[in-house]
């Protein structure tokens, strides 16, 4: 049985079949799938199976890609590594700001399924999208067909491209594949496994650094990227999307100003905070008095060592010099979540068990503590009663607070 190619999944016949597959209550139900095959004896069973996979992947991709998911040919491993639509759009807009006015061509190296190339094209760039994997390169061509006047997809290894090809571009966006051969089988029959060694990325990190000496480069890396691997003048930016750190970007060459930066995004908003990489992290103002609110910094703030800067920015204090801020005013910011303190509660597991007796279910927050929320839950062993659910913050400084979530709007204590 031949594995269908991406173009096999977008023919008129395939699109009609996909509508029938999408109508199934459960595409993984063997009985329902058998009935579908009986209703369409003319259909290639391999194409039907591939279309069922596409339906499942598109449903799974909706949170990551939004409405783009319904229009794309997907592959599971590539989808796992694909940039979120909101992040791709944000980065493209920022690249446009950094490059200034004019017509620019961006080399998208490691374009995968074409998510970033689409965002770059929408931002007004011409794009040379380079992909080493043949199945994904064809999928990118299919996914970017509507942008054919602005985007060219090239199947090949960036390391062996003719230098004149990259020299025809004004800047490069590089998304190294952080996988090597071996591992689970993919939709196209290939196998790969994850790697954290930058020397094993494709293209490898030393090559990316060398490229940044020839042209402006922005590279997508994992959130755990060691900023010391970036070139001295580069910006390293950690990006949170809907409260989760999803990736980091390294802005090199003329795109960088030697800053460390935390950015929080939603579908329609972006907020950033930055400080020079060469300067030690700011300590920020501290207090041992818990005020009306606890402020939980966005994860990117911690990764960028910007907690003290955030305290100053929000007019808050670091509680006991730890990872939580405290304030009298609810800050309206994407860079933090705010919790109203109901009361300070006992910190010990036994005392907490007594205090919780008869109360409802508990959610533990241990953002800056050495012991995980799961461990605290096991230590306390609270049996939920009929009372309302409660959230307890355990700080790394041996304090605990019962809290309620505050909506992201300005608020002052009357």
Backbone torsions as a table, in degrees:
resi	resn	phi	psi	omega
1	UNK	NA	123.3	-178.0
2	UNK	-80.0	133.6	177.3
3	UNK	-69.7	124.9	-179.5
4	UNK	-62.0	143.9	174.6
5	UNK	-88.8	163.9	179.3
6	UNK	-54.6	-39.2	-179.0
7	UNK	-66.6	-24.8	177.5
8	UNK	-67.9	-19.0	-174.2
9	UNK	-95.3	0.7	-178.8
10	UNK	-125.7	13.4	173.8
11	UNK	-69.1	164.4	180.0
12	UNK	-59.4	-40.6	179.9
13	UNK	-65.7	-43.0	-178.9
14	UNK	-64.2	-38.4	179.9
15	UNK	-65.6	-38.1	176.8
16	UNK	-65.3	-41.7	177.7
17	UNK	-65.1	-38.0	-178.5
18	UNK	-62.9	-34.7	177.0
19	UNK	-61.8	-39.4	178.2
20	UNK	-68.3	-39.5	178.6
21	UNK	-65.1	-44.0	-178.1
22	UNK	-63.6	-23.7	-179.8
23	UNK	-77.7	-12.8	179.0
24	UNK	-67.5	136.8	177.2
25	UNK	-60.8	-35.8	-178.4
26	UNK	-143.9	107.9	-177.9
27	UNK	-68.8	-14.5	178.9
28	UNK	-92.5	0.5	-179.8
29	UNK	-78.4	111.8	-177.1
30	UNK	-58.4	-38.4	-178.0
31	UNK	-65.0	-45.7	179.8
32	UNK	-65.5	-36.1	-178.6
33	UNK	-70.4	-36.5	177.4
34	UNK	-63.3	-42.6	177.9
35	UNK	-63.2	-36.4	178.4
36	UNK	-64.9	-41.3	178.1
37	UNK	-64.6	-36.0	179.1
38	UNK	-67.4	-33.6	179.7
39	UNK	-76.2	-19.2	-178.3
40	UNK	-130.5	67.5	-177.4
41	UNK	-64.6	-19.8	-178.9
42	UNK	-77.1	-14.6	-174.0
43	UNK	-79.1	141.5	174.4
44	UNK	-68.7	121.8	-179.2
45	UNK	-55.5	-35.3	179.7
46	UNK	-66.2	-38.6	178.4
47	UNK	-67.8	-41.8	177.9
48	UNK	-59.4	-45.3	179.5
49	UNK	-63.1	-40.8	178.9
50	UNK	-65.4	-36.9	178.3
51	UNK	-67.3	-36.7	176.3
52	UNK	-63.3	-39.4	176.4
53	UNK	-62.8	-41.0	178.9
54	UNK	-62.2	-41.3	179.5
55	UNK	-60.8	-45.7	-179.9
56	UNK	-63.8	-43.8	-178.6
57	UNK	-66.0	-39.2	-179.6
58	UNK	-66.1	-38.8	176.7
59	UNK	-64.5	-41.6	179.8
60	UNK	-67.7	-31.2	-174.8
61	UNK	-83.3	-6.4	-173.8
62	UNK	-58.7	-40.7	-180.0
63	UNK	-67.6	-35.1	-176.9
64	UNK	-80.6	-42.4	-171.3
65	UNK	-110.4	-5.1	-179.1
66	UNK	61.1	-143.0	-177.8
67	UNK	-65.8	-16.6	177.3
68	UNK	-62.4	-30.6	-174.8
69	UNK	-57.3	-39.5	-177.0
70	UNK	-70.4	-12.4	-175.2
71	UNK	-107.1	-0.1	-170.1
72	UNK	-113.8	150.8	166.5
73	UNK	-86.0	127.9	-171.7
74	UNK	-120.8	160.9	173.6
75	UNK	-141.6	136.6	-165.6
76	UNK	-58.3	-51.1	-177.2
77	UNK	-64.2	-41.8	178.2
78	UNK	-65.6	-35.7	178.2
79	UNK	-64.4	-39.8	178.5
80	UNK	-59.1	-33.3	-177.8
81	UNK	-94.7	-8.3	-174.6
82	UNK	-68.0	144.7	176.5
83	UNK	-67.8	142.2	173.0
84	UNK	-67.0	144.1	-175.7
85	UNK	-55.7	-46.0	-177.9
86	UNK	-62.3	-37.9	179.9
87	UNK	-69.3	-42.6	179.4
88	UNK	-61.0	-41.7	178.9
89	UNK	-66.4	-42.8	178.6
90	UNK	-60.4	-47.2	-176.9
91	UNK	-65.0	-38.5	179.1
92	UNK	-64.4	-40.6	178.5
93	UNK	-65.8	-39.9	179.6
94	UNK	-68.6	-37.9	177.1
95	UNK	-62.9	-39.2	177.8
96	UNK	-62.2	-41.3	178.2
97	UNK	-64.0	-41.9	-177.7
98	UNK	-68.9	-36.0	-177.9
99	UNK	-81.3	-25.2	178.8
100	UNK	85.2	-167.0	-176.8
101	UNK	-74.7	149.2	177.0
102	UNK	133.8	173.3	176.5
103	UNK	-94.7	121.1	-176.9
104	UNK	-126.3	146.8	173.8
105	UNK	-110.6	127.7	-178.4
106	UNK	-109.9	130.3	172.4
107	UNK	-84.6	116.9	176.5
108	UNK	-98.1	98.6	-173.0
109	UNK	-96.1	117.1	-173.1
110	UNK	85.5	53.0	-169.5
111	UNK	-73.7	-15.0	178.8
112	UNK	57.7	-126.8	-177.7
113	UNK	-84.7	-5.4	174.6
114	UNK	98.5	14.7	-178.0
115	UNK	-63.8	-50.4	-178.9
116	UNK	-67.5	-37.6	178.5
117	UNK	-61.3	-37.9	178.1
118	UNK	-65.2	-44.0	179.5
119	UNK	-63.9	-39.2	178.0
120	UNK	-64.2	-43.0	178.8
121	UNK	-63.7	-41.8	178.5
122	UNK	-62.9	-29.8	-179.9
123	UNK	-80.6	-1.6	175.6
124	UNK	102.5	3.4	179.9
125	UNK	-84.2	154.1	160.9
126	UNK	-87.1	144.4	-172.2
127	UNK	-131.6	131.8	167.2
128	UNK	-105.3	104.9	-175.3
129	UNK	-96.6	117.5	-175.7
130	UNK	-109.9	130.0	-179.5
131	UNK	-140.2	131.1	-178.0
132	UNK	-79.1	-32.9	-176.2
133	UNK	-83.3	123.6	-173.6
134	UNK	-64.4	-42.3	-178.6
135	UNK	-64.0	-43.9	-178.5
136	UNK	-70.1	-35.6	178.0
137	UNK	-61.9	-42.1	178.2
138	UNK	-67.3	-38.3	177.2
139	UNK	-62.2	-40.8	178.7
140	UNK	-63.0	-40.5	177.6
141	UNK	-60.0	-43.5	178.5
142	UNK	-64.2	-47.0	-176.1
143	UNK	-67.3	-25.7	-175.7
144	UNK	-106.8	13.1	-175.2
145	UNK	-58.0	-35.8	-178.4
146	UNK	-69.1	-17.0	179.4
147	UNK	-107.1	24.2	-173.1
148	UNK	-58.1	-28.5	179.8
149	UNK	-71.7	-20.0	-176.9
150	UNK	-112.6	-18.4	-173.0
151	UNK	-123.8	132.1	172.7
152	UNK	-119.1	127.0	178.4
153	UNK	-99.2	129.3	-177.6
154	UNK	-121.6	121.1	175.5
155	UNK	-81.6	120.1	179.1
156	UNK	168.5	172.3	179.2
157	UNK	-94.4	122.2	-178.4
158	UNK	-58.8	-29.8	-178.0
159	UNK	-68.3	-23.2	-177.0
160	UNK	-112.4	10.8	178.4
161	UNK	-67.1	147.8	172.8
162	UNK	-60.4	133.0	-175.7
163	UNK	-57.4	-30.9	-178.0
164	UNK	-64.4	-26.1	-179.3
165	UNK	-66.8	-48.1	179.0
166	UNK	-71.4	-32.8	179.9
167	UNK	-66.3	-19.1	178.0
168	UNK	-78.2	-7.4	-179.5
169	UNK	-99.2	154.8	-178.4
170	UNK	-91.7	-22.7	179.7
171	UNK	-161.7	168.5	-179.6
172	UNK	-131.9	140.0	167.8
173	UNK	-110.2	124.1	-175.1
174	UNK	-119.7	126.1	175.9
175	UNK	-120.9	85.1	-176.8
176	UNK	-61.7	136.6	174.1
177	UNK	-72.2	119.6	-177.8
178	UNK	-95.4	48.5	-179.7
179	UNK	-142.0	153.4	175.9
180	UNK	-127.5	175.6	-177.2
181	UNK	-64.0	153.7	-176.0
182	UNK	99.8	168.7	179.2
183	UNK	102.1	-169.1	-175.8
184	UNK	-63.9	151.5	178.9
185	UNK	-74.3	139.4	-179.1
186	UNK	-94.7	178.5	-178.7
187	UNK	-62.3	-29.9	-179.2
188	UNK	-94.4	7.7	178.4
189	UNK	94.7	-11.6	179.8
190	UNK	-76.4	168.2	178.9
191	UNK	-133.3	145.4	176.7
192	UNK	-158.1	164.7	178.2
193	UNK	-139.8	155.3	-178.2
194	UNK	-73.7	149.6	174.6
195	UNK	-139.5	143.1	177.8
196	UNK	-102.9	-0.5	-179.5
197	UNK	-84.8	112.6	-178.3
198	UNK	-58.3	-25.4	178.4
199	UNK	-70.1	-18.1	180.0
200	UNK	-98.1	-2.5	178.1
201	UNK	-67.9	162.6	178.4
202	UNK	-127.9	106.9	0.0
203	UNK	-74.7	155.8	-178.3
204	UNK	-68.6	154.1	-175.3
205	UNK	-58.9	-40.4	177.6
206	UNK	-57.7	-34.7	178.0
207	UNK	-67.5	-38.9	179.0
208	UNK	-63.2	-43.9	178.3
209	UNK	-61.4	-41.3	179.3
210	UNK	-65.1	-39.3	178.3
211	UNK	-62.2	-36.7	-178.0
212	UNK	-67.7	-15.1	175.3
213	UNK	-81.4	-12.9	-178.8
214	UNK	-104.7	-25.4	-178.0
215	UNK	-157.7	163.3	174.3
216	UNK	-63.2	135.9	-177.4
217	UNK	-136.5	136.4	165.5
218	UNK	-120.3	127.9	-176.4
219	UNK	-118.1	137.9	174.6
220	UNK	-90.7	129.6	179.2
221	UNK	-134.7	172.3	-179.6
222	UNK	-72.1	155.7	-179.7
223	UNK	-57.5	-28.5	-179.6
224	UNK	-84.2	12.4	-178.8
225	UNK	-55.9	135.0	177.4
226	UNK	-81.0	111.2	-175.4
227	UNK	-60.0	-20.0	178.7
228	UNK	-68.3	-15.8	177.0
229	UNK	-79.4	-12.8	179.5
230	UNK	-76.9	153.5	176.9
231	UNK	-64.5	153.2	-172.7
232	UNK	-55.0	-37.2	-177.0
233	UNK	-90.3	5.7	-174.4
234	UNK	-80.4	151.1	165.6
235	UNK	-88.5	138.2	171.7
236	UNK	-116.1	121.1	-172.7
237	UNK	-122.3	123.7	175.2
238	UNK	-98.5	134.9	-171.6
239	UNK	-119.2	124.6	173.3
240	UNK	-102.4	137.8	176.2
241	UNK	-126.5	118.0	-177.4
242	UNK	51.6	43.1	173.5
243	UNK	86.6	3.2	-178.8
244	UNK	-124.0	132.3	175.5
245	UNK	-73.6	117.6	-172.4
246	UNK	-106.8	-24.2	179.5
247	UNK	-171.0	176.0	170.7
248	UNK	-128.8	154.4	176.3
249	UNK	-123.2	140.8	177.0
250	UNK	-115.6	116.8	-176.8
251	UNK	-100.5	114.3	-170.7
252	UNK	-120.4	168.3	-177.5
253	UNK	66.8	-139.5	-178.4
254	UNK	-69.6	-8.3	179.4
255	UNK	-82.7	-15.7	-175.0
256	UNK	-103.8	153.3	177.0
257	UNK	-133.6	24.3	178.2
258	UNK	60.2	44.4	-179.4
259	UNK	-113.9	155.2	166.0
260	UNK	-109.1	136.7	-166.2
261	UNK	-141.3	137.8	173.4
262	UNK	-115.8	132.1	-179.3
263	UNK	-129.5	134.4	175.5
264	UNK	-116.4	134.7	-174.6
265	UNK	-126.4	149.3	160.4
266	UNK	-127.1	-171.0	-178.5
267	UNK	-62.4	-30.4	-174.2
268	UNK	-129.3	8.6	-179.2
269	UNK	-138.7	152.9	174.7
270	UNK	-145.2	139.8	178.0
271	UNK	-142.1	137.2	-175.5
272	UNK	-132.0	157.3	173.2
273	UNK	-141.4	137.8	-176.5
274	UNK	-143.9	162.8	177.2
275	UNK	-153.7	156.6	179.6
276	UNK	-61.9	136.6	178.9
277	UNK	-64.0	-31.2	-175.5
278	UNK	-74.2	-19.0	-178.0
279	UNK	-88.1	143.9	175.7
280	UNK	-65.7	154.0	179.8
281	UNK	-57.5	137.8	178.2
282	UNK	-70.2	138.4	-179.7
283	UNK	-73.9	-38.9	-178.3
284	UNK	77.5	162.0	178.8
285	UNK	-69.7	144.3	-178.3
286	UNK	-125.7	159.7	176.5
287	UNK	-154.0	156.1	172.5
288	UNK	-105.8	6.2	179.9
289	UNK	-102.5	113.7	176.4
290	UNK	-71.0	123.0	-179.9
291	UNK	-88.4	-158.8	-173.1
292	UNK	-69.7	-31.4	-174.3
293	UNK	-123.3	146.2	165.7
294	UNK	-101.9	135.6	-178.0
295	UNK	-114.1	120.4	-177.4
296	UNK	-99.4	108.1	-176.9
297	UNK	-62.5	148.0	172.2
298	UNK	-58.4	143.9	-177.9
299	UNK	-54.9	-32.7	-179.9
300	UNK	-64.1	-28.0	178.0
301	UNK	-62.2	-44.9	179.2
302	UNK	-65.9	-42.2	-179.2
303	UNK	-64.1	-32.8	179.4
304	UNK	-89.9	5.1	-178.5
305	UNK	52.8	49.0	-175.1
306	UNK	-117.7	20.4	-175.8
307	UNK	-64.2	-45.8	178.8
308	UNK	-62.7	-39.4	177.9
309	UNK	-63.6	-38.8	179.0
310	UNK	-65.7	-39.9	178.6
311	UNK	-58.1	-45.7	178.6
312	UNK	-64.5	-43.3	-178.0
313	UNK	-60.9	-37.1	-175.9
314	UNK	-95.0	-6.9	-175.4
315	UNK	69.6	33.0	-179.7
316	UNK	-112.4	173.5	176.5
317	UNK	-119.5	151.6	171.9
318	UNK	-78.7	123.5	-179.0
319	UNK	-73.2	116.7	-179.4
320	UNK	56.8	23.8	179.9
321	UNK	71.1	13.4	-177.3
322	UNK	-93.2	-154.7	-174.1
323	UNK	-90.9	-2.4	177.6
324	UNK	-104.6	145.4	173.8
325	UNK	-103.3	157.9	176.5
326	UNK	-135.2	144.8	-173.5
327	UNK	-153.8	161.5	175.0
328	UNK	-91.4	-11.8	-176.1
329	UNK	-125.1	140.3	175.3
330	UNK	-76.5	114.7	-179.7
331	UNK	-75.0	134.5	176.4
332	UNK	-89.4	93.3	-174.6
333	UNK	-153.2	149.4	172.3
334	UNK	-81.5	-12.5	-173.1
335	UNK	-85.3	4.6	179.7
336	UNK	-161.2	156.0	169.8
337	UNK	-109.7	149.3	-175.5
338	UNK	-118.8	139.6	-179.9
339	UNK	-128.2	131.0	175.8
340	UNK	-82.1	128.9	-179.6
341	UNK	-77.1	121.2	173.7
342	UNK	-81.3	-44.8	175.2
343	UNK	-172.3	155.8	171.3
344	UNK	-81.5	135.4	-173.7
345	UNK	-121.2	166.9	179.8
346	UNK	-59.2	148.2	-177.5
347	UNK	-93.6	-29.6	-177.1
348	UNK	-70.0	150.0	-177.2
349	UNK	-61.4	-44.0	-177.9
350	UNK	-66.6	-43.3	180.0
351	UNK	-65.7	-37.6	177.7
352	UNK	-65.8	-38.3	179.4
353	UNK	-60.7	-40.9	178.3
354	UNK	-66.9	-44.4	-178.3
355	UNK	-63.6	-33.4	-176.7
356	UNK	-82.5	-10.0	-173.9
357	UNK	-54.9	127.0	179.0
358	UNK	86.2	-6.6	179.8
359	UNK	-88.3	169.6	-177.6
360	UNK	-78.4	-161.9	-176.9
361	UNK	-65.4	155.0	-175.2
362	UNK	-119.2	135.5	167.8
363	UNK	-109.7	125.8	-178.3
364	UNK	-99.5	136.8	174.2
365	UNK	-121.1	121.6	-174.8
366	UNK	-131.6	46.4	-170.6
367	UNK	-53.9	-41.8	-177.1
368	UNK	-114.0	12.0	-179.7
369	UNK	-89.4	156.1	-179.2
370	UNK	-78.8	-21.0	-177.7
371	UNK	-104.2	134.4	-174.7
372	UNK	-72.2	163.7	176.9
373	UNK	-61.0	-38.3	179.7
374	UNK	-62.5	-40.8	179.7
375	UNK	-66.6	-41.7	177.2
376	UNK	-61.7	-41.3	179.3
377	UNK	-60.5	-41.2	179.9
378	UNK	-70.3	-39.6	-179.5
379	UNK	-63.4	-45.7	-175.8
380	UNK	-75.4	-39.7	177.1
381	UNK	62.3	41.0	-178.1
382	UNK	-71.9	131.9	174.6
383	UNK	-99.6	117.9	-173.7
384	UNK	-61.2	135.3	174.9
385	UNK	-102.1	-156.0	-177.2
386	UNK	-89.8	-4.0	-176.7
387	UNK	-74.3	173.6	179.7
388	UNK	-67.9	155.9	176.4
389	UNK	-64.3	153.6	-175.9
390	UNK	-139.9	150.0	176.0
391	UNK	-114.9	132.0	179.2
392	UNK	-122.2	128.1	176.0
393	UNK	-94.8	126.0	172.9
394	UNK	-106.9	117.1	-179.2
395	UNK	-90.7	162.0	178.2
396	UNK	-73.5	-2.8	-179.4
397	UNK	-106.3	19.6	173.6
398	UNK	76.7	33.2	177.0
399	UNK	-127.6	158.3	-178.8
400	UNK	-140.1	144.9	-176.8
401	UNK	-139.8	137.2	167.8
402	UNK	-86.2	129.1	-172.0
403	UNK	-135.8	162.8	173.6
404	UNK	-126.6	140.1	-179.8
405	UNK	-70.2	137.8	177.4
406	UNK	-106.8	136.1	176.9
407	UNK	-65.8	153.6	-174.8
408	UNK	-77.6	79.3	175.5
409	UNK	-149.1	151.2	179.4
410	UNK	-60.8	142.8	179.5
411	UNK	-152.2	137.6	177.0
412	UNK	-122.7	146.2	179.1
413	UNK	-73.5	121.9	-177.5
414	UNK	-77.1	NA	NA
